[in-house]
Amino acid sequence: MAKNEKTSNHIASKASSVLRSPNSSKSAKSIAGSALAQTGTGKTTSSKIATTASKALDSNRTGKTNKAIAGSVLTQKPGKRS
C-alpha cells in the first residue's frame, strides 16, 4: 500500500520541463506525465509506468533529472517494497 506519497513541487517542475522539451523520449514523457498527474493528489503509479520507471533507473543512458522523476514515481507505486 502506498504511504500517501505525493510528487513534490521540485519534481513536478522537473517533470514539466521534460514534457515541454522536444528532445525528451517517449518513455521520459510518460514517466513525467505520471509524476505530474500525482502532484497533490492521491493517485498512484500504474504497473506499466512503474516498469518503465524501473527500466529508466537501470539504464546508463538516463540522465539525473529523469532518474529523479522515475524514483519519485516508483515511491508512489502501491504494493510491497523489498
Jmol script that loads the backbone (N, CA, C; Angstrom):
load data "model"
ATOM      1  N   MET A   1       0.839  -1.188   0.000  1.00  0.00           N
ATOM      2  CA  MET A   1       0.000   0.000   0.000  1.00  0.00           C
ATOM      3  C   MET A   1       0.876   1.240   0.000  1.00  0.00           C
ATOM      4  N   ALA A   2       0.521   2.212  -0.783  1.00  0.00           N
ATOM      5  CA  ALA A   2       1.269   3.463  -0.851  1.00  0.00           C
ATOM      6  C   ALA A   2       1.166   4.191   0.485  1.00  0.00           C
ATOM      7  N   LYS A   3       2.200   4.927   0.818  1.00  0.00           N
ATOM      8  CA  LYS A   3       2.251   5.629   2.091  1.00  0.00           C
ATOM      9  C   LYS A   3       1.761   7.058   1.950  1.00  0.00           C
ATOM     10  N   ASN A   4       0.773   7.285   1.108  1.00  0.00           N
ATOM     11  CA  ASN A   4       0.234   8.624   0.918  1.00  0.00           C
ATOM     12  C   ASN A   4       1.279   9.579   0.343  1.00  0.00           C
ATOM     13  N   GLU A   5       2.154   9.068  -0.498  1.00  0.00           N
ATOM     14  CA  GLU A   5       3.192   9.872  -1.121  1.00  0.00           C
ATOM     15  C   GLU A   5       2.591  10.747  -2.212  1.00  0.00           C
ATOM     16  N   LYS A   6       3.187  11.910  -2.401  1.00  0.00           N
ATOM     17  CA  LYS A   6       2.783  12.820  -3.462  1.00  0.00           C
ATOM     18  C   LYS A   6       4.039  13.365  -4.123  1.00  0.00           C
ATOM     19  N   THR A   7       3.925  13.737  -5.381  1.00  0.00           N
ATOM     20  CA  THR A   7       5.049  14.327  -6.096  1.00  0.00           C
ATOM     21  C   THR A   7       5.333  15.718  -5.526  1.00  0.00           C
ATOM     22  N   SER A   8       6.599  15.968  -5.204  1.00  0.00           N
ATOM     23  CA  SER A   8       6.977  17.277  -4.656  1.00  0.00           C
ATOM     24  C   SER A   8       6.933  18.344  -5.750  1.00  0.00           C
ATOM     25  N   ASN A   9       6.905  19.577  -5.333  1.00  0.00           N
ATOM     26  CA  ASN A   9       6.907  20.689  -6.299  1.00  0.00           C
ATOM     27  C   ASN A   9       8.198  20.695  -7.109  1.00  0.00           C
ATOM     28  N   HIS A  10       9.301  20.326  -6.493  1.00  0.00           N
ATOM     29  CA  HIS A  10      10.596  20.289  -7.172  1.00  0.00           C
ATOM     30  C   HIS A  10      10.576  19.262  -8.307  1.00  0.00           C
ATOM     31  N   ILE A  11      10.078  18.068  -8.036  1.00  0.00           N
ATOM     32  CA  ILE A  11      10.000  17.022  -9.054  1.00  0.00           C
ATOM     33  C   ILE A  11       8.955  17.392 -10.100  1.00  0.00           C
ATOM     34  N   ALA A  12       7.853  17.995  -9.686  1.00  0.00           N
ATOM     35  CA  ALA A  12       6.818  18.417 -10.638  1.00  0.00           C
ATOM     36  C   ALA A  12       7.382  19.437 -11.625  1.00  0.00           C
ATOM     37  N   SER A  13       8.228  20.327 -11.147  1.00  0.00           N
ATOM     38  CA  SER A  13       8.849  21.319 -12.022  1.00  0.00           C
ATOM     39  C   SER A  13       9.764  20.639 -13.045  1.00  0.00           C
ATOM     40  N   LYS A  14      10.546  19.661 -12.585  1.00  0.00           N
ATOM     41  CA  LYS A  14      11.418  18.910 -13.496  1.00  0.00           C
ATOM     42  C   LYS A  14      10.580  18.136 -14.517  1.00  0.00           C
ATOM     43  N   ALA A  15       9.489  17.532 -14.064  1.00  0.00           N
ATOM     44  CA  ALA A  15       8.620  16.764 -14.957  1.00  0.00           C
ATOM     45  C   ALA A  15       8.005  17.670 -16.015  1.00  0.00           C
ATOM     46  N   SER A  16       7.627  18.869 -15.627  1.00  0.00           N
ATOM     47  CA  SER A  16       7.073  19.833 -16.573  1.00  0.00           C
ATOM     48  C   SER A  16       8.093  20.184 -17.651  1.00  0.00           C
ATOM     49  N   SER A  17       9.336  20.341 -17.245  1.00  0.00           N
ATOM     50  CA  SER A  17      10.403  20.650 -18.212  1.00  0.00           C
ATOM     51  C   SER A  17      10.608  19.505 -19.193  1.00  0.00           C
ATOM     52  N   VAL A  18      10.541  18.283 -18.695  1.00  0.00           N
ATOM     53  CA  VAL A  18      10.695  17.110 -19.564  1.00  0.00           C
ATOM     54  C   VAL A  18       9.558  17.064 -20.581  1.00  0.00           C
ATOM     55  N   LEU A  19       8.348  17.321 -20.150  1.00  0.00           N
ATOM     56  CA  LEU A  19       7.202  17.280 -21.057  1.00  0.00           C
ATOM     57  C   LEU A  19       7.272  18.371 -22.125  1.00  0.00           C
ATOM     58  N   ARG A  20       7.831  19.528 -21.781  1.00  0.00           N
ATOM     59  CA  ARG A  20       7.926  20.624 -22.736  1.00  0.00           C
ATOM     60  C   ARG A  20       9.089  20.484 -23.707  1.00  0.00           C
ATOM     61  N   SER A  21      10.052  19.642 -23.371  1.00  0.00           N
ATOM     62  CA  SER A  21      11.241  19.502 -24.204  1.00  0.00           C
ATOM     63  C   SER A  21      10.970  18.632 -25.432  1.00  0.00           C
ATOM     64  N   PRO A  22      11.313  19.127 -26.613  1.00  0.00           N
ATOM     65  CA  PRO A  22      11.126  18.315 -27.821  1.00  0.00           C
ATOM     66  C   PRO A  22      12.159  17.178 -27.913  1.00  0.00           C
ATOM     67  N   ASN A  23      13.190  17.253 -27.095  1.00  0.00           N
ATOM     68  CA  ASN A  23      14.245  16.235 -27.120  1.00  0.00           C
ATOM     69  C   ASN A  23      14.002  15.078 -26.159  1.00  0.00           C
ATOM     70  N   SER A  24      12.971  15.156 -25.335  1.00  0.00           N
ATOM     71  CA  SER A  24      12.684  14.092 -24.377  1.00  0.00           C
ATOM     72  C   SER A  24      12.105  12.877 -25.079  1.00  0.00           C
ATOM     73  N   SER A  25      12.501  11.699 -24.605  1.00  0.00           N
ATOM     74  CA  SER A  25      11.998  10.454 -25.182  1.00  0.00           C
ATOM     75  C   SER A  25      10.544  10.214 -24.780  1.00  0.00           C
ATOM     76  N   LYS A  26       9.926   9.296 -25.486  1.00  0.00           N
ATOM     77  CA  LYS A  26       8.538   8.943 -25.199  1.00  0.00           C
ATOM     78  C   LYS A  26       8.404   8.376 -23.783  1.00  0.00           C
ATOM     79  N   SER A  27       9.342   7.528 -23.384  1.00  0.00           N
ATOM     80  CA  SER A  27       9.258   6.935 -22.045  1.00  0.00           C
ATOM     81  C   SER A  27       9.491   7.997 -20.969  1.00  0.00           C
ATOM     82  N   ALA A  28      10.405   8.937 -21.206  1.00  0.00           N
ATOM     83  CA  ALA A  28      10.640  10.013 -20.240  1.00  0.00           C
ATOM     84  C   ALA A  28       9.389  10.863 -20.069  1.00  0.00           C
ATOM     85  N   LYS A  29       8.713  11.125 -21.177  1.00  0.00           N
ATOM     86  CA  LYS A  29       7.479  11.915 -21.111  1.00  0.00           C
ATOM     87  C   LYS A  29       6.359  11.150 -20.402  1.00  0.00           C
ATOM     88  N   SER A  30       6.299   9.840 -20.577  1.00  0.00           N
ATOM     89  CA  SER A  30       5.292   9.025 -19.885  1.00  0.00           C
ATOM     90  C   SER A  30       5.497   9.075 -18.377  1.00  0.00           C
ATOM     91  N   ILE A  31       6.758   8.928 -17.977  1.00  0.00           N
ATOM     92  CA  ILE A  31       7.079   8.973 -16.555  1.00  0.00           C
ATOM     93  C   ILE A  31       6.791  10.360 -15.985  1.00  0.00           C
ATOM     94  N   ALA A  32       7.178  11.391 -16.712  1.00  0.00           N
ATOM     95  CA  ALA A  32       6.947  12.766 -16.261  1.00  0.00           C
ATOM     96  C   ALA A  32       5.451  13.063 -16.156  1.00  0.00           C
ATOM     97  N   GLY A  33       4.689  12.584 -17.116  1.00  0.00           N
ATOM     98  CA  GLY A  33       3.237  12.777 -17.074  1.00  0.00           C
ATOM     99  C   GLY A  33       2.614  12.113 -15.868  1.00  0.00           C
ATOM    100  N   SER A  34       3.091  10.928 -15.542  1.00  0.00           N
ATOM    101  CA  SER A  34       2.595  10.225 -14.366  1.00  0.00           C
ATOM    102  C   SER A  34       2.924  11.007 -13.097  1.00  0.00           C
ATOM    103  N   ALA A  35       4.154  11.518 -13.023  1.00  0.00           N
ATOM    104  CA  ALA A  35       4.555  12.297 -11.855  1.00  0.00           C
ATOM    105  C   ALA A  35       3.671  13.534 -11.694  1.00  0.00           C
ATOM    106  N   LEU A  36       3.404  14.226 -12.788  1.00  0.00           N
ATOM    107  CA  LEU A  36       2.551  15.425 -12.711  1.00  0.00           C
ATOM    108  C   LEU A  36       1.115  15.073 -12.335  1.00  0.00           C
ATOM    109  N   ALA A  37       0.626  13.959 -12.826  1.00  0.00           N
ATOM    110  CA  ALA A  37      -0.743  13.542 -12.501  1.00  0.00           C
ATOM    111  C   ALA A  37      -0.886  13.235 -11.011  1.00  0.00           C
ATOM    112  N   GLN A  38       0.214  12.904 -10.364  1.00  0.00           N
ATOM    113  CA  GLN A  38       0.185  12.540  -8.948  1.00  0.00           C
ATOM    114  C   GLN A  38       0.518  13.706  -8.027  1.00  0.00           C
ATOM    115  N   THR A  39       0.752  14.870  -8.591  1.00  0.00           N
ATOM    116  CA  THR A  39       1.070  16.049  -7.786  1.00  0.00           C
ATOM    117  C   THR A  39      -0.173  16.517  -7.046  1.00  0.00           C
ATOM    118  N   GLY A  40      -0.094  16.507  -5.738  1.00  0.00           N
ATOM    119  CA  GLY A  40      -1.198  16.996  -4.918  1.00  0.00           C
ATOM    120  C   GLY A  40      -2.448  16.141  -4.950  1.00  0.00           C
ATOM    121  N   THR A  41      -2.323  14.896  -5.383  1.00  0.00           N
ATOM    122  CA  THR A  41      -3.488  14.012  -5.424  1.00  0.00           C
ATOM    123  C   THR A  41      -3.163  12.697  -4.725  1.00  0.00           C
ATOM    124  N   GLY A  42      -4.135  11.858  -4.625  1.00  0.00           N
ATOM    125  CA  GLY A  42      -3.944  10.534  -4.044  1.00  0.00           C
ATOM    126  C   GLY A  42      -3.723   9.470  -5.095  1.00  0.00           C
ATOM    127  N   LYS A  43      -3.505   9.892  -6.342  1.00  0.00           N
ATOM    128  CA  LYS A  43      -3.299   8.920  -7.411  1.00  0.00           C
ATOM    129  C   LYS A  43      -2.004   8.157  -7.195  1.00  0.00           C
ATOM    130  N   THR A  44      -1.948   6.921  -7.715  1.00  0.00           N
ATOM    131  CA  THR A  44      -0.753   6.105  -7.587  1.00  0.00           C
ATOM    132  C   THR A  44      -0.250   5.679  -8.963  1.00  0.00           C
ATOM    133  N   THR A  45       0.944   5.139  -8.980  1.00  0.00           N
ATOM    134  CA  THR A  45       1.596   4.733 -10.217  1.00  0.00           C
ATOM    135  C   THR A  45       1.058   3.399 -10.707  1.00  0.00           C
ATOM    136  N   SER A  46       0.785   3.312 -11.998  1.00  0.00           N
ATOM    137  CA  SER A  46       0.328   2.057 -12.590  1.00  0.00           C
ATOM    138  C   SER A  46       1.510   1.103 -12.743  1.00  0.00           C
ATOM    139  N   SER A  47       1.214  -0.168 -12.927  1.00  0.00           N
ATOM    140  CA  SER A  47       2.270  -1.164 -13.120  1.00  0.00           C
ATOM    141  C   SER A  47       3.074  -0.885 -14.378  1.00  0.00           C
ATOM    142  N   LYS A  48       2.402  -0.441 -15.430  1.00  0.00           N
ATOM    143  CA  LYS A  48       3.086  -0.158 -16.695  1.00  0.00           C
ATOM    144  C   LYS A  48       4.104   0.969 -16.531  1.00  0.00           C
ATOM    145  N   ILE A  49       3.706   2.043 -15.883  1.00  0.00           N
ATOM    146  CA  ILE A  49       4.614   3.174 -15.675  1.00  0.00           C
ATOM    147  C   ILE A  49       5.714   2.789 -14.692  1.00  0.00           C
ATOM    148  N   ALA A  50       5.391   1.977 -13.698  1.00  0.00           N
ATOM    149  CA  ALA A  50       6.413   1.527 -12.744  1.00  0.00           C
ATOM    150  C   ALA A  50       7.493   0.723 -13.455  1.00  0.00           C
ATOM    151  N   THR A  51       7.095  -0.108 -14.400  1.00  0.00           N
ATOM    152  CA  THR A  51       8.066  -0.887 -15.168  1.00  0.00           C
ATOM    153  C   THR A  51       8.939   0.035 -16.001  1.00  0.00           C
ATOM    154  N   THR A  52       8.332   1.010 -16.644  1.00  0.00           N
ATOM    155  CA  THR A  52       9.081   1.979 -17.452  1.00  0.00           C
ATOM    156  C   THR A  52      10.056   2.770 -16.578  1.00  0.00           C
ATOM    157  N   ALA A  53       9.599   3.199 -15.410  1.00  0.00           N
ATOM    158  CA  ALA A  53      10.453   3.959 -14.498  1.00  0.00           C
ATOM    159  C   ALA A  53      11.608   3.097 -13.993  1.00  0.00           C
ATOM    160  N   SER A  54      11.343   1.847 -13.713  1.00  0.00           N
ATOM    161  CA  SER A  54      12.390   0.935 -13.257  1.00  0.00           C
ATOM    162  C   SER A  54      13.468   0.756 -14.321  1.00  0.00           C
ATOM    163  N   LYS A  55      13.040   0.595 -15.564  1.00  0.00           N
ATOM    164  CA  LYS A  55      13.995   0.461 -16.667  1.00  0.00           C
ATOM    165  C   LYS A  55      14.814   1.740 -16.830  1.00  0.00           C
ATOM    166  N   ALA A  56      14.175   2.890 -16.635  1.00  0.00           N
ATOM    167  CA  ALA A  56      14.891   4.167 -16.742  1.00  0.00           C
ATOM    168  C   ALA A  56      15.958   4.274 -15.661  1.00  0.00           C
ATOM    169  N   LEU A  57      15.642   3.820 -14.457  1.00  0.00           N
ATOM    170  CA  LEU A  57      16.619   3.866 -13.374  1.00  0.00           C
ATOM    171  C   LEU A  57      17.797   2.932 -13.629  1.00  0.00           C
ATOM    172  N   ASP A  58      17.538   1.817 -14.281  1.00  0.00           N
ATOM    173  CA  ASP A  58      18.591   0.835 -14.571  1.00  0.00           C
ATOM    174  C   ASP A  58      19.465   1.233 -15.761  1.00  0.00           C
ATOM    175  N   SER A  59      18.983   2.116 -16.591  1.00  0.00           N
ATOM    176  CA  SER A  59      19.690   2.482 -17.819  1.00  0.00           C
ATOM    177  C   SER A  59      20.832   3.465 -17.561  1.00  0.00           C
ATOM    178  N   ASN A  60      21.942   3.234 -18.214  1.00  0.00           N
ATOM    179  CA  ASN A  60      23.072   4.163 -18.132  1.00  0.00           C
ATOM    180  C   ASN A  60      22.830   5.404 -18.979  1.00  0.00           C
ATOM    181  N   ARG A  61      21.870   5.340 -19.868  1.00  0.00           N
ATOM    182  CA  ARG A  61      21.585   6.458 -20.771  1.00  0.00           C
ATOM    183  C   ARG A  61      20.620   7.476 -20.168  1.00  0.00           C
ATOM    184  N   THR A  62      20.002   7.144 -19.048  1.00  0.00           N
ATOM    185  CA  THR A  62      19.041   8.038 -18.416  1.00  0.00           C
ATOM    186  C   THR A  62      19.777   9.094 -17.597  1.00  0.00           C
ATOM    187  N   GLY A  63      19.396  10.352 -17.796  1.00  0.00           N
ATOM    188  CA  GLY A  63      20.024  11.460 -17.072  1.00  0.00           C
ATOM    189  C   GLY A  63      19.530  11.582 -15.640  1.00  0.00           C
ATOM    190  N   LYS A  64      20.209  12.425 -14.869  1.00  0.00           N
ATOM    191  CA  LYS A  64      19.882  12.603 -13.454  1.00  0.00           C
ATOM    192  C   LYS A  64      18.455  13.111 -13.248  1.00  0.00           C
ATOM    193  N   THR A  65      18.023  14.023 -14.084  1.00  0.00           N
ATOM    194  CA  THR A  65      16.679  14.576 -13.935  1.00  0.00           C
ATOM    195  C   THR A  65      15.624  13.492 -14.128  1.00  0.00           C
ATOM    196  N   ASN A  66      15.770  12.716 -15.199  1.00  0.00           N
ATOM    197  CA  ASN A  66      14.794  11.659 -15.458  1.00  0.00           C
ATOM    198  C   ASN A  66      14.846  10.572 -14.400  1.00  0.00           C
ATOM    199  N   LYS A  67      16.022  10.298 -13.850  1.00  0.00           N
ATOM    200  CA  LYS A  67      16.127   9.304 -12.777  1.00  0.00           C
ATOM    201  C   LYS A  67      15.432   9.803 -11.505  1.00  0.00           C
ATOM    202  N   ALA A  68      15.541  11.088 -11.229  1.00  0.00           N
ATOM    203  CA  ALA A  68      14.862  11.656 -10.060  1.00  0.00           C
ATOM    204  C   ALA A  68      13.348  11.539 -10.207  1.00  0.00           C
ATOM    205  N   ILE A  69      12.857  11.834 -11.392  1.00  0.00           N
ATOM    206  CA  ILE A  69      11.416  11.727 -11.655  1.00  0.00           C
ATOM    207  C   ILE A  69      10.975  10.269 -11.554  1.00  0.00           C
ATOM    208  N   ALA A  70      11.759   9.369 -12.145  1.00  0.00           N
ATOM    209  CA  ALA A  70      11.424   7.935 -12.100  1.00  0.00           C
ATOM    210  C   ALA A  70      11.397   7.429 -10.665  1.00  0.00           C
ATOM    211  N   GLY A  71      12.348   7.861  -9.862  1.00  0.00           N
ATOM    212  CA  GLY A  71      12.377   7.451  -8.457  1.00  0.00           C
ATOM    213  C   GLY A  71      11.156   7.933  -7.700  1.00  0.00           C
ATOM    214  N   SER A  72      10.745   9.158  -7.977  1.00  0.00           N
ATOM    215  CA  SER A  72       9.549   9.700  -7.337  1.00  0.00           C
ATOM    216  C   SER A  72       8.308   8.901  -7.718  1.00  0.00           C
ATOM    217  N   VAL A  73       8.214   8.573  -8.989  1.00  0.00           N
ATOM    218  CA  VAL A  73       7.064   7.807  -9.474  1.00  0.00           C
ATOM    219  C   VAL A  73       7.030   6.425  -8.815  1.00  0.00           C
ATOM    220  N   LEU A  74       8.195   5.805  -8.682  1.00  0.00           N
ATOM    221  CA  LEU A  74       8.235   4.467  -8.081  1.00  0.00           C
ATOM    222  C   LEU A  74       7.869   4.469  -6.598  1.00  0.00           C
ATOM    223  N   THR A  75       8.168   5.550  -5.895  1.00  0.00           N
ATOM    224  CA  THR A  75       7.791   5.598  -4.474  1.00  0.00           C
ATOM    225  C   THR A  75       6.283   5.674  -4.296  1.00  0.00           C
ATOM    226  N   GLN A  76       5.583   6.025  -5.357  1.00  0.00           N
ATOM    227  CA  GLN A  76       4.125   6.143  -5.297  1.00  0.00           C
ATOM    228  C   GLN A  76       3.401   4.907  -5.829  1.00  0.00           C
ATOM    229  N   LYS A  77       4.152   3.843  -6.070  1.00  0.00           N
ATOM    230  CA  LYS A  77       3.565   2.584  -6.542  1.00  0.00           C
ATOM    231  C   LYS A  77       3.030   1.821  -5.340  1.00  0.00           C
ATOM    232  N   PRO A  78       1.742   1.474  -5.352  1.00  0.00           N
ATOM    233  CA  PRO A  78       1.200   0.702  -4.228  1.00  0.00           C
ATOM    234  C   PRO A  78       1.735  -0.730  -4.242  1.00  0.00           C
ATOM    235  N   GLY A  79       1.738  -1.336  -3.103  1.00  0.00           N
ATOM    236  CA  GLY A  79       2.164  -2.729  -3.007  1.00  0.00           C
ATOM    237  C   GLY A  79       3.394  -2.879  -2.150  1.00  0.00           C
ATOM    238  N   LYS A  80       3.914  -4.101  -2.124  1.00  0.00           N
ATOM    239  CA  LYS A  80       5.075  -4.415  -1.289  1.00  0.00           C
ATOM    240  C   LYS A  80       6.324  -3.769  -1.843  1.00  0.00           C
ATOM    241  N   ARG A  81       7.193  -3.364  -0.930  1.00  0.00           N
ATOM    242  CA  ARG A  81       8.528  -2.892  -1.292  1.00  0.00           C
ATOM    243  C   ARG A  81       9.519  -3.769  -0.571  1.00  0.00           C
ATOM    244  N   SER A  82      10.530  -4.226  -1.285  1.00  0.00           N
ATOM    245  CA  SER A  82      11.531  -5.049  -0.603  1.00  0.00           C
ATOM    246  C   SER A  82      12.904  -4.461  -0.727  1.00  0.00           C
TER     247      SER A  82
END
end "model"
wireframe off; spacefill off
backbone 0.3
color backbone group
